[in-house]
Amino acid sequence: MQKRFAIQDAATLAALHESGQYIGGALVSQFEEEFARYCGVEHCIGTANGLDALTIALLADKALGVLPENAHILVPAQTYIATFLSIVHAGMTPVPVDVESLLLTSEVIKPHIGTIDGIVCVDIYGKMVDVEVYAFAKANSLPIYCDTAQSHGATNLHGNRSGSLARASAFSFYPTKNLGALGDAGAITTNDASLASMCRKIANYGRESRFVNDIMGVNSRLDPLQAGFLSTRLKALDADNELRKTLAAVYMKNLENAKVTLMNSQFIEENAMHVFPVFVDDRDTFVSYLTSHGIETSCHYKIPPHKQVALEQFNNFSFPITERIHNTEVSLPCNPLLSVTTIKRICQIINAY
Ligand SMILES: Cc1ncc(COP(=O)(O)O)c(C=O)c1O
């Protein structure tokens, strides 16, 4: 998918050599400005990857006193392990919750009011968390951070862009994302100027000014070459997402097999369709069947964070909804290089399963 832009990428590399500035510089600030404008926020801070973006946003709010030491952060169990790890790496405690409708709701948060210090929500599969969650968090004075690693360019019914609703949002530009780099890359978006400058400082060794470091930071800078590649791809993001939505609509209209459960139609609306998930009990047989027909699938994901050996403190927790999703999810092909005809053919093959 990334090869489409090979000519522009060569020009980016030439521009980098021309500038001689291999860390930071114009390519980075240009992308940060473009992406902030695109998301409809005041600030964008490039980072080395999505995990760092979320970790740094949490660390920055700890440094600013918005979050206490060892803050308890509510997080949906249904996510990639990176979401949990960011909270742990920030020296905080994840408070995982099971979520009925894939996305966090205020109903799920309510019982935890009084025992949590903040919320990390996740725009899973490309669908933005509803504004009611943000309103609820605000009414309860809880800072909310969004893991937007899967929702680049999604826009809700109110016209809000992914990355614009939370106190800070964390993007991953992993190559397979809707906006993907040619390697690791990430960014934080926010409307808060103090949070933005604290994030920037932490991402650059805690550097206050040249030779002066007044807090413990990390090295997590957006690489200028990746920034240039991202500027090129940002121009195509809206058209790509439109195509993803078209393909998803074709799946929704044509898939008809009692063994294959689809997302509800509401979940598809205003969704950037990072992946098109279906849920199948005998997943391995289904995937082998598709492979035998030349259809490549992926899985988001197989083992939930709370059951990972790395997070053994949660291994005894039970989140039946999340576990069921992880046991049955299959991501069908859904990317801008595919055509409607291809998706219709995939539907026929699935319907014959
Ligand atoms: C939901 C979610 N959060 C966080 C990340 C972490 O992003 P990165 O791999 O850029 O660190 C990913 C990437 O796969 C993701 O899907």
The ligand as an SDF file (V2000), in Angstrom:
LIG
                    3D

 16 16  0  0  0  0  0  0  0  0999 V2000
   -5.0400    0.5450   19.7190 C   0  0  0  0  0  0  0  0  0  0  0  0
   -3.5610    0.7200   19.5950 C   0  0  0  0  0  0  0  0  0  0  0  0
   -2.9020    1.4060   20.5370 N   0  0  0  0  0  0  0  0  0  0  0  0
   -1.5780    1.6210   20.4590 C   0  0  0  0  0  0  0  0  0  0  0  0
   -0.8370    1.1300   19.4180 C   0  0  0  0  0  0  0  0  0  0  0  0
    0.6540    1.3140   19.4550 C   0  0  0  0  0  0  0  0  0  0  0  0
    1.1880    1.9420   18.3570 O   0  0  0  0  0  0  0  0  0  0  0  0
    2.7430    1.7630   17.9710 P   0  0  0  0  0  0  0  0  0  0  0  0
    2.9160    0.3950   17.4230 O   0  0  0  0  0  0  0  0  0  0  0  0
    2.9950    2.8470   16.9920 O   0  0  0  0  0  0  0  0  0  0  0  0
    3.5360    1.9590   19.2230 O   0  0  0  0  0  0  0  0  0  0  0  0
   -1.4680    0.4290   18.3960 C   0  0  0  0  0  0  0  0  0  0  0  0
   -0.6830   -0.0580   17.2400 C   0  0  0  0  0  0  0  0  0  0  0  0
   -0.7470   -1.1360   16.7750 O   0  0  0  0  0  0  0  0  0  0  0  0
   -2.8740    0.1990   18.4770 C   0  0  0  0  0  0  0  0  0  0  0  0
   -3.5360   -0.4690   17.5300 O   0  0  0  0  0  0  0  0  0  0  0  0
  1  2  1  0
  2  3  1  0
  2 15  2  0
  3  4  2  0
  4  5  1  0
  5  6  1  0
  5 12  2  0
  6  7  1  0
  7  8  1  0
  8  9  2  0
  8 10  1  0
  8 11  1  0
 12 13  1  0
 12 15  1  0
 13 14  2  0
 15 16  1  0
M  END
$$$$
